[in-house]
Amino acid sequence: MKRPMGATALLTAAAVLTLAWPAAAQAPIKIGASMSLTGTYAKPGTYQKEGYELCAQEANDKGGVLGRKVEFVFYDDQSMPPTGVRLYEKLITEDKVDVVMGPYSSAITEAVANVTEKYKKLVVAPPTATTSIFKKGRKYAFMVISPAEVYLEGLVDIAAKRGLKTIAIVNEDTLFPKTAAVGTAELAKKKGLQIVLQEAYPKGNTDFSALLTKVKAANPDVIAASTYFDDAVALTRQMKELNVNPKMYGVTVGGDLPEFYDLLKQNAEYIYGATQWEPTLPYPGQKEFMAAYTSKYKHDPSYHAAAGYAGCQIYLEAVKRAATLDADKVREQLLKLEMRTILGDYKVDADGFQIAHKMVLFQWQDGKKVTVWPDDMAAGAKVRFPTPAWNQR
């Protein structure tokens, strides 16, 4: 017959359980995000998700945050703002996440920011660049990268310094590309460039022949295209087919992805691209990030991955400083935080609008992205100018 366990034995067993249990007893910090894993923005959206994942993994390898593991809850918004709205509502009200991070694209962030404000949930929005999102009196949205208006500042600056006179500006007819196109036009006017054509095309457009016929007739020295990945590739292919030959041609988003060169090969040479980050820039932790990322995902990161990674780090640093997940207390820390990440500098104004990060311009040269602007980031690299005709590359 077994003897009943005595009080001392019970206490001892409880003590053992208590010693073994504290780490497990703490539920993970759940961070929710809808990502564009399919649809128009799938490529940059997937890169951003990978940046988030790597940030969480590294935080957990160091013991987590506030003694808790970090766990992401992801959904696919299919590159559609209404879907993003529905998913952020689900994350907050059904999944009961502790916090949310931003989706990909300004259009989706603009839509979901209304949800996060309603529920007083912080949303650090790493690759969201449209100024207006952060200038509507919202309290809980925070910007990480440089604004859309300056994406092609380098292209315009180089063109003006090289004596070019005319520019054509084309853009997808959605929030970020429209904002970037307006900003490019303003920069061009300030630099004395004449805008000979400025026109938008619908999201998902694949046939650019009519638009490029107009561009060719205008014969601009520079073509500035405010794009995402699919349209950047299609525009480039059809420019070659129609023999549209500007002296400079640059794109906002898409040209920076490794797949851009993989698909276009030699036809990508000489093309300029705007980027928020490159692994060659002089920021701390670059080698470690590149090694960890390429080991985990078996391909090179884009700036969208770096932005996701850095944005996650910025939020977690604010949590550590606040020593709580309370949104208002973490918000106070995000407003006063000044931090240098692999992406560059983070500092925001009272609206959560980024004021410290620097944009760069690269050019595809011999299959590699070479930073050519601004001079202090170019490390002596030279612009290959002018762009030769398609049949001479």
N, C-alpha and C positions, 0 to 999 in steps of 0.2 A: 504494500500500500504506500502510495506516494505521500510524503509529508507536505502539508501546505507551505507555500513560499512565505517566509517570514517578512516582516516589515523592512528589515535591513536589506534582505535580498531584493525586495521590490525596489527600494530606493537605489540600490546598486545598479539594477537593470535599467531603471529610468535614467540614471546618470550616464550610463554607457550610451543609451539611445540619444540623450541630449548632446553628448560629445560628438556623436556620429552624424547628427541631423542638421545642425544650424545652417550649413551651406545649402542643403537641399530644401530646407524649410522656406527659404526666401524664394518666392516666385520670380521668374525672369522679368526684366523690363521689356515689355512688349511694344515694339515700334511698328506701326502700320504704314503701308504705302501702296498705292496703286501704281503700277509701272506699265509703260507701253511695250509689251512683249510681243504684240502682233500689231498689224496696221502700219500706217505711214511712218510712225516714229519708232518702229521696233528695234532698229539697230542701235541708235543712241540710248533708247530706253533700257535695253538689255545691258549695255555697258554701265549705265548708272546703277542698275540693280547689283551688278557685280562689285562695284565700288562700295555700296552699302554692306554687302555680305562680307567683304574683306575687312572692313572697319569693325564689324561686329565680332568676327572671328578673332581679330587681334586684341580687341578689348577683353574678350572672354579668356584668351590665353594669358592675359595679365591679371586675371581674377575678377573680371567684370567691373561694374560701376556701382558704387554704394553697396558693395558686397553682393551684388546680384548679377546674374548672367544677362546678356543682351540678346534678344530674340526678335527677328523681323517677321512680320506677317505680310506677305505679298499677294496682290491680285493683279490680273491683267485688265487694264482699262481699254485695250484694243485701239489706243490712240484717239479715243473719243471723249471729249469733255463731259457729256451727259453721263457716260459710264463711270468716269472718274468721280463725279459728284455722288452717284449711287454707292460706289465702293467706299468712299470716305465716310459716308453716313453709316454704312455697315461696320466698318472698322471701329468707329467711335461708339455706336449705340449697341451693336450686337457682339462684336469681338472684344469690346471693352479694352482696347489698347491703351497703354499709358500715354503715348505720344504718337504723332504722325510725322513722317518726313515727306518732302515734296515729291510729286510725280515728275515725269518728263514733259517738257514743253510749256511755254508761257500760256498757251490757250487752255490747257488742262489745269494749270496752277491757278489761273484767274478764276476758273469755275469753282475749284475745290476750296479756294481761300474763303469763299463765303460760308462754306460748311465749317471750316476750322474756326472762323471768327464766332460763328453762332454758338459753338460748343466750348469756346475759349481754350482751344488746343493750339499749342505752338506748332508752326510748320516752318522748319528750315528748308528752303527750296534751292538746292544746289545749282542746277543748270537753268534756272529761270532768270531771264535777262530783261524782261520788259519793264521799264520804269514805272508805268502807270499802276501796276499791280501793288507796288509798295508806296504809292502816293495817294491812297484813297482813305486814309485815316484808320487803316487796319492796325490792330495792336499786336497780332500774334504771328505775322509773316516776316521772315528774315531772308535776305538776299545774300548770296555767296560770291557770284561772279560779276564781271563788268556788265554794264547795261547794253542793250541791243543797239542803241544809237551809235556806239563807237566800234562795232564789230569790224567795219571796213575802213576805219580811220587810217590805218597803215597803207591800204591800197590807194586811197585818195592822196595821202601825203607824198608817197613815192611818185605817183603820177604827176603831181604838181611840180615836184622838184626836178623831174625829168623833162619838164616842158610840155607835157601833154595838155590838150585843150578841151576835149569833149568827152562826155561820159554818158552811157546808157545804163539805166537802173531797172532791173526786173525783179519781181518778188512773188512768192506764194501769197495768196490773199487770206492769210490768217494773222493772228495777233503779233507774234514775234517778227516774222518776215516783214510785215507792214511797218512796224516800228523801226526795224533796222534800215529799211529802205528810206524812210523819212529822215532818219539820222544821217544816212549816207548822202542824201540830197543836200542837207544843210551843210555838211562838211565840204561837199564839192563846191557849193556856192561860195563859202568862205575862202576856199583856196583858188577861186577864179575859174573853175571848170564849168563849161557850158553843158547843161543837161539837154541832150538832143532827143531823148526818149525816156519816159518813165511809165511802166505799165505792170499791172498785176495779172497773175494767172490763177485759176482755181486750184484748191487742194486736190491732190491726186491726179493732176494733169500729166499726160504722158506724151502728147503730141505738141511740140513747140514750134512747128514749122511756120505757122502764120506769124507768131511773135518774132521769131528769128528772121523772117523775111523783112519785117519792119526794122529790126535792129540793123540788119545788113544795109538796108537802104539809108539809114541814118549815119552809117559809117563812123561809129564812135572810136576814139582812141582807146577807151576803157569800157569794159563791161563789168558792172557790179551786180552780182546775182545774190539776192537774199533768199536762201534755200534751206532745205533739209537734204537728207542723203539721196533719196530716189530721184528727186528733180535735179539735183546737182549733177548726177551721173547722166541723166537723160539729156539735159541741156548741153552738156559737153559733147556727147555723141552726136547730137543733131547739129551743133555748131560746126563740127568737122564735116558732116554730110552736106551741109549747105555752104561750106567754105566761108564761114564768118571768122574774120581774122583781126581781132583787135590787138593793139600793142600790149595791153594788159587785160587779164581776165581773172576775177576773184570771186569766191563764193563764201557765204557765211558759215553754214553748217553742212557737213557731209564731206567736204574736201579733206577734212582732218582725219577721217576714219581710214584705217589701213585698207579696208575693202575698196575704197575709192581708187587707189592705185592698182589693187589686185584686179579690178574689173576693167580699168581703162588702160593699164600698162603705159606705153609710151605716150599715149594721148593725154595723160595726166601731167606730163612734164611741162614746166613753166607756169602752171596754174597756181594762183595764190589762194590761200585759205586763212580764215580767221580762226584763232584758237585761244582758249582761256588757259591752256597749259601745254607744256611739252616736257618730256623727261630730261631734256638738256638744260632747262632753266635752273638758275642757282638757288633752289629752295631746299630746305632741310628734309632729309628722309627719302629723297628721290630714288636712290639706288635700292634701298630696302623695299620701298613700295613696288618698284619694277620687278624685283626678284620674287617677291611674294605673289604679286598679281600673275606674272607669267607662269610661275610654278603651278598656281591654282587653276588658271583658266586656259593655259596653253596658247595664248595669243597676246599681242601687245594691247595696252589700254589706250583709250581715247581720252580727251579731256572730260568727257561725260562721266567716265569711270573715276577719274581723279577728283572731279567735283563731288560725286556721290560719296566717295571715301572721305574727302576733306570736310564736307558738310556734316556728315555723321560725327566725325571727330570734334567739330566745333560744338555741336549740340551736346555731346557727352562731356566735353570740357566744361561747358556752362553748368551742366548738372553737378559735376564734381565740386565746382566752386559754390554752387548754391546749397550743396549737401541735401538736396531734396528733388523730387520730380514736380513739385508745385509749379504750375505754368507761369504764374506771375513772378515767382522768385527766380526761376530760370530765365525768364524774359529780362529781368533786371541785369542778370549776368551777361546775356547775349548783347544787350545794348552797350555795355561798357567794356566788353571783351575786345582785346587787340591781340591777334594771334597770327603767327606765320606757320602755314601748313605746306604740304607738298604742292598745293595749288597756288600758293602765294599768300598775300596778306589779307586778313579779314579785319574789317572795322566798318561799322555801320553808323548811320546818323539816327536821329530820334524816330525815324519812320521804319527802321530796319533796312534801309537802302545802302547798298555797298558803296563805300567811298575810298577804299584802299587798293583794291585789286587792279592789276595791269593786264590789259589785252595785248596780244602779240599777233603778228602776221608772219606766215611761213610761205615758202615757195617749194613746190616739188622739184627737186634737182637730183637727177640720176637715181630715181626711185626712193629718195629720202626726203622727209620734210626738213627744210632748213629755215630756221628763224631768221628773218631779214629785217624786222622792224618791231619795236624801236631800236635805235642803235645800241643802247646800253644792254639790250637783251640779245643782240645779234652776234655777239662775240666775234666780230670781224667778218662775218659771212657777207657775201656780195650778191646783190640781185642780178639775175640773168635777164637782161633787158636789151632790146625789146623782145617780145614773144615772137618767134618765127612762125611762118605760115604752117598749116597742118602738114603739108607734104614735105616740109623741111625738118621735121622732128625725128 
